[in-house]
Amino acid sequence: MFQFVKRFACVLATGLLLTGAPALSVTTAPIYAVGATATGILFTFLDVKTNSIQGLLVDAIKATGKASGFDINIEQTRFSSLIPFR
């Protein structure tokens, strides 16, 4: 009888570990790089106090990333670099 209880406990513990494994796994959110110019006052501009790009479009993409579950990395870029050419 004791062997049965011991085996049953092992099987139960193994089953709980296997079914709980996906819930315990740690996944990191993808990070997307977003290019922005610092010359479009109100939409995108350089905040000299924090030395970071701020504005309406930056707030919009950060809110989109937060709602969608990914992180955003805003990078200052020239406008000509934003549009890829072949």
C-alpha positions as CSV (number, residue, x, y, z in Angstrom):
1,M,0.0,0.0,0.0
2,F,2.8,2.4,0.9
3,Q,4.5,1.7,-2.6
4,F,1.2,2.6,-4.3
5,V,0.9,5.9,-2.4
6,K,4.6,6.8,-3.1
7,R,4.2,6.1,-6.9
8,F,0.9,8.0,-7.0
9,A,2.5,11.0,-5.3
10,C,5.4,10.9,-7.8
11,V,3.1,10.7,-10.8
12,L,0.9,13.5,-9.4
13,A,3.9,15.7,-8.7
14,T,5.3,15.0,-12.2
15,G,2.0,15.8,-13.8
16,L,1.7,19.1,-11.9
17,L,5.2,20.1,-12.9
18,L,4.6,19.3,-16.5
19,T,1.3,21.2,-16.7
20,G,2.6,24.1,-14.7
21,A,5.9,24.5,-16.6
22,P,4.5,26.8,-19.4
23,A,3.0,29.1,-16.7
24,L,6.3,29.2,-14.9
25,S,8.4,29.9,-17.9
26,V,9.8,33.5,-18.2
27,T,9.4,35.1,-21.5
28,T,10.8,38.6,-22.3
29,A,8.8,41.0,-24.4
30,P,10.3,41.8,-27.8
31,I,12.0,45.2,-28.1
32,Y,11.4,47.2,-31.3
33,A,13.6,50.0,-32.4
34,V,11.6,53.1,-33.6
35,G,13.3,55.9,-35.5
36,A,12.2,59.4,-34.9
37,T,13.4,62.8,-36.0
38,A,13.8,65.5,-33.4
39,T,12.7,68.4,-35.7
40,G,8.9,68.0,-35.8
41,I,7.9,70.2,-32.9
42,L,4.8,68.9,-31.1
43,F,5.0,65.5,-32.8
44,T,8.6,64.7,-32.0
45,F,11.2,66.9,-30.4
46,L,14.3,66.6,-28.3
47,D,13.8,67.3,-24.6
48,V,17.1,69.0,-23.6
49,K,16.5,68.3,-19.9
50,T,16.3,64.5,-20.3
51,N,18.2,64.3,-23.7
52,S,15.4,62.1,-25.0
53,I,12.9,62.3,-27.8
54,Q,9.4,63.3,-26.7
55,G,6.1,64.2,-28.4
56,L,2.7,63.0,-29.4
57,L,4.0,60.3,-31.8
58,V,6.4,59.0,-29.2
59,D,3.6,58.8,-26.6
60,A,1.4,57.1,-29.2
61,I,4.0,54.4,-30.0
62,K,4.8,53.8,-26.3
63,A,1.1,53.4,-25.6
64,T,0.7,51.0,-28.5
65,G,3.7,48.9,-27.3
66,K,2.4,48.8,-23.8
67,A,-1.0,47.6,-24.9
68,S,0.5,45.1,-27.3
69,G,3.0,43.7,-24.9
70,F,6.3,44.8,-26.4
71,D,9.0,47.3,-25.5
72,I,10.0,50.3,-27.5
73,N,13.5,51.8,-28.0
74,I,13.2,55.3,-29.5
75,E,16.3,56.3,-31.6
76,Q,17.0,59.7,-33.0
77,T,17.4,59.4,-36.8
78,R,17.5,61.6,-39.8
79,F,14.3,61.8,-41.8
80,S,16.1,60.4,-44.9
81,S,17.0,57.3,-43.0
82,L,13.4,56.6,-42.0
83,I,12.4,55.7,-45.5
84,P,14.2,52.7,-47.0
85,F,15.3,52.8,-50.6
86,R,16.2,49.9,-52.8
